[in-house]
C-alpha cells in the first residue's frame, strides 16, 4: 500500500495522542496499533513499526528521570533481565501470527485494558509498604518474565501491568515505579524491535513519523494540568478504544 501526506498527518496526530496518554497515564499503543492496522499495514508490521516510537519515547523518559535524579538502577536491571528474555519469546510469536488472530487478540486486550482502566487497580495499592526481601524479588522477576512475553508480543497496555506489578509486589512509590517502568520497557523493546527488524516487520516510512508524534505528545503531556484533564482523558480513551475494538473484531471475522 502506498502512503500519502494525509496518512503521515494522521499518524503524526496519532503519535501525539499516544505520547500524551503514555505520559499522563498509559494506553498509547491501544490507539497507535489499530491506526497502523487501519492504514493497511499487516499486523506484524504494524506491531513492529509501533516499537520504533516506543523505543524513542522510553529512551527520552529515562533521560528525563535521570535529570530529575529519580532512578533505581539495581532493581531496574533485576527486573529488566527476565523481561528481556520474555520479550524474545513474545516477539518471535508476534512476527508469524495471522492477521485475523492478532486483530481478535488486540480487540480483547483493548477491552480488558479498558475495564482495568475504569477499575484502576493501582489506586488501591497506593498505601502498600515497600518490600525488597529476597522472596519478593524472586516473585517479581518471574512476573516480569511473563510481562516481557506480553510486551514482546503486543505491547498495548503493558504500562498498566508493570505499574500494578511493582505496586503490588514491591510497594514502590509511584514516581520510582514510573522510572522503573520506562527502564524495563526500553530494554525489552530494544530486543523486541531487533527481532521485528530482522524479520523485516518495520515500516521505516511510518515508524519515525509516529515516533516524532509520540515525542511531541509526551512533551505536551508533561505540561498538562492532570488534575483538570484526567476525566476528559478517560472519556476520550474509552470512546476510542471501544470504536477501535469493534472495528478490529469486524476485520477479524470478515477477513476485510
C-alpha positions, 0 to 999 in steps of 0.5 A: 500500500502506498502512503500519502501526506494525509496518512503521515498527518494522521499518524503524526496526530496519532503519535501525539495522542499516544505520547500524551496518554503514555505520559499522563497515564498509559494506553498509547499503543491501544490507539497507535496499533489499530491506526497502523492496522487501519492504514493497511499495514499487516499486523506484524508490521504494524506491531513492529513499526509501533516499537520504533516510537516506543523505543524513542519515547522510553529512551527520552523518559529515562533521560528525563528521570535521570535529570530529575535524579529519580532512578533505581538502577539495581532493581531496574536491571533485576527486573529488566533481565527476565523481561528481556528474555520474555520479550524474545519469546513474545516477539518471535510469536508476534512476527508469524501470527495471522492477521485475523488472530492478532486483530481478535487478540488486540480487540480483547486486550483493548477491552480488558485494558479498558475495564482495568482502566475504569477499575484502576487497580493501582489506586488501591495499592497506593498505601502498600509498604515497600518490600525488597526481601529476597522472596519478593524479588524472586516473585517479581522477576518471574512476573516480569518474565511473563510481562516481557512475553506480553510486551514482546508480543503486543505491547498495548497496555503493558504500562498498566501491568508493570505499574500494578506489578511493582505496586503490588509486589514491591510497594514502590512509590509511584514516581520510582515505579514510573522510572522503573517502568520506562527502564524495563520497557526500553530494554525489552523493546530494544530486543523486541524491535531487533527481532521485528527488524530482522524479520523485516516487520518495520515500516521505516516510512511510518515508524519515525513519523509516529515516533516524532508524534509520540515525542511531541505528545509526551512533551505536551503531556508533561505540561498538562494540568492532570488534575483538570484533564484526567476525566476528559482523558478517560472519556476520550480513551474509552470512546476510542478504544471501544470504536477501535475494538469493534472495528478490529473484531469486524476485520477479524471475522470478515477477513476485510 
